Amino acid sequence: MSTTDEGQADSAGVADEWDDHGQVDGGRAKTVLSFVVTQLVDQPDAIVIETSETRHGIKLSLRVAPDDMGKVIGRRGRVAQSIRSVVRAAGSRDGVDVVVDIVD
């Protein structure tokens, strides 16, 4: 197991991103969100993920191309809900509450 200047490595050797105050900034959750959405959309270059802090944790705002919005949301929001669940689980591994907001 190795460490980097940006954070501490976990058992798989993946470094977490740490901010100046020693708090995890949702790096793992953001990486998972980026990977999952990239696999779903036709225009992966149009994906933008903005990170902001909330009172209870971290908010990841996701923007995709207008043509890909339906793929990310899915029928009755099922794909969006699944994405939120997976990203929330990734954040909880770092001890961070993560909320995904899909912005149109």
PyMOL commands that set and color helices and strands:
alter all, ss='L'
color gray80, all
select helices_A, chain A and resi 27-40+44-46+66-73+75-93
alter helices_A, ss='H'
color red, helices_A
select strands_A, chain A and resi 48-53+58-63+98-103
alter strands_A, ss='S'
color yellow, strands_A
deselect
rebuild
show_as cartoon
